[in-house]
Every structure is written in C-alpha cells, then in structure tokens.
C-alpha cells in the first residue's frame, strides 16, 4: 500500500524503505553500515529526530520527525539518494556486476541510471496509540515467523528494541520518543 504523507510540522512519521526486488543486501555488514551511518548523519546534522529503527535484510522501518525547516519528503529524498549512491558505489567496488545490472534495469526514470530503493513510504503518526502500534511492529519484525533473526527482539543488533526494552545503547544514537513528548508537553504547558 502506498501512503502519501501530509506534511504536518508536529507529526512523527513511520517510514519504510525497501530495496528493489527485495534483494537481501542489508544482511551484509558493509551495506547495513551505509544505511545506519546515513540515518545517524541525518540525526547528527539535525535533519531529523530518529526515534526508532529496525534494519532488516531487505528493508528498513523507522520512526522519524523532520526538523522544523525540513519536510518529510526532503529528508527521505536525502536519505534515499545518498544511500543509493553509496550502495551502488560499494557494489561496483566489489565487482558485483549482476546486482549493478539488476538495479540498472530497475530504473524507469530517464535521467537516472540505477534504482536501488522502491518508493520510500512515509506515513503520518496521528496518535499515541498508532505510535505504540508502529513501535511494536518495528521492534517485533526480526522475531516474526517470517524472519526469525533473533531469539528476542532486544537481541537484534540492527534495531532500537534493546533501548526501549532494556535501556541498552543501540548501534546508532536515537532520540527517546517518550522524552521528546514529555519535553513537548512541558513546553506547551509553559506557554499556557
């Protein structure tokens, strides 16, 4: 299902980025690091708040909020463009010509040579209940019957589940979604 996000400055967004053809490239550390480093850079450079993530072999789920001067479309375009370029560069350096050709054949845009990602989906998070549902979905993904990538969701290293379940530091720094809401409520109360 395709979602067209509505830009609302105070909203968080549930994003899904899936590799074209569901290629399981992200199970390889080098490619996983490209995606994780990009998410981390966007956070450190104050392009988005990163509240939760789970990097699966074929796709990524995350909960993010663009910084005030940016839209969700801008940040996912930045993310998709940079990671696609880096993934392709790494594939070429490893001489993985079949995959390079696959991503070349997948491109339908006349001004681009390759397509790494399917259209990155962003869905507005309108309520606390929907946020909780998406946090659970993201963090349970690796332990679902389809994937079975870990015995417990908090043990899956490419995820923020350990942070929310056990207070453990994830591979990349995140913003605590509950602290964010607490601060937002304090700011709102201070204005009243």
N, C-alpha and C positions, 0 to 999 in steps of 0.2 A: 504494500500500500504506500502511495506517495503522499507526503504531507507538505503543504506549502506553509511555512511558518509565517506568522503575523509578527512583525517587529513591535514588541512592547518592551520599552526600556527596563521595566522592573521584573520581567519574566526570566525564568530559567528555561533551558531547552534540553530536551533529550535528543542526542544526535546518534545516528548510526551511519558508519562509513563501511562499505563493503567492497572488497576487491572484485573487479570484473571477473566473471567466470568462477567466482568463489574460490579462487586459487589460494591454497593454504600457505602462502609466503610468510605470513606473520608468525608462524610457529618457529621460524628461524630467528635466532637472536639478532642478527645483523639488521633484519628488516623490522623486527619489533622495536629495536632501539631507534630506528629512524622515526617511527610513529611516536614513540614515547618522548623522544627528545623534542620533537616538534610541538607536542602538547605542552611540555614543560616550558619551552621557549615562549609560546603564546601566553602562558601564565606569568612567567618572569618579566616579560616585556609589557605586561599589563594590557594585553589584548582581550583576555577573557579570565573569568574565575573558572577554575576547574574543580568541581565538587565531587565527582565520582567518575570512574572509568573501569572498563574491562576490555582488554585486548585479546581477542580470540584468534585462532589460526587464519580465519578468512575475513574477519570484520572487527570493528571497534564499536563499542557503545560508550557514551559519556554523558554526563550532565554538566552543562556549562552555562555561563552567563556572560555575554559580551560586556566589555567595559563601556561606560557611558557614551563615549564618542564613536562607538562602533555598532554595527548591526550584526545579527547572527549570520546573515548572508555573506558579509565581508569576512568574518573570522573563519567560517567553514571554507570559503574560497581560498583564503590564505593557507589554511591547513592542507586542503586537498592539493593545491598547486605545488606547494613546497614538497610535501611528502611524495607526490607522484614523480616529481623531478629527481628526488634523491633515490627513490626505489629504482627507477629506470637506470640512473647512473650506476647504481650498485649492481644491477643485473648485467649491464654492459661490461662492467669491470670484471665480473665473474664469467663472462662469455656464456651467459645463459640465453643463447640466441633464440631458442624455441619460445621462451617466455617473452622476450623482447618482441618477437614477431607476433605472438598472440596479442599482446597489448597494442601493437601497431594495427593489427587487423580489427581490433575492437573499436578503434576511433572512428567516429562518424562526423566529427566537426572538421570542416575543410581547412581550417587554419592551425590545426594541431596534428601532431604526428602519432601520438600514443594516448591511450586511455587506460589509466590504472584503476581508478575508482568508479563504481557505479555512482549515480547521482547521490550525493550525501544528503541524508534526510535529517531534518530538524523539526521537532515537534514541541510546541509551546507547552510548558508545565503551568497549568492554571490553578492548581490547588495543592494543598499539603498531602492529601490522600493520593493524588496522582504522582506526586514526587516520591512518596513512600513506595508506591507500586513499582515505579521505574527503578528506584534504588535496589529493591529486592530482585527485580528482573535482571538487572545488570550483574549484580553480585552472584546470583544463582546460575547464571549462564554456564560457567565452567563445570559445574557439578550436575548439570542436567543429563538425562539419559542419553541424549543425542551426542554430548561431548565427553563427559566423564574425564575431565582433565586434572582433577584433584579429588582427594578424599573429602576435604572440607573446603567450602568456598574461601575461607580466610587463608588457606594454604596456597591458593593460586597466586603466583607471583606477579602476573600481569594485571593486577586488579587492585582496587582500593578497598576491597571487602575486609582485609585484615585491619585496616584503620578503623572502620566503623564497628567491626565485631570485637576487636581485641585491643585497639589503641596502638597498633603497630604501624611504623612508618612505611608507606608504600615506596615502590621503586622511584617514583617522581612525586614531588610535593603536591599536595592538593589543598583546597580551601574547605574547611569544615562547613557543610551546608547548614547545620543546626546553629553553629556560632554565627554564621552570616545572618540567619533570620533573627537571632537574638539581638544582634547589633542593629539590624534594620528596625526592629520594634522599638528599641531604646531611642533611636534617632527620631522615629515617628512620634513617640510619646513626648520627647523633649520639645517638639515643635508645637504641640497642642497647648 
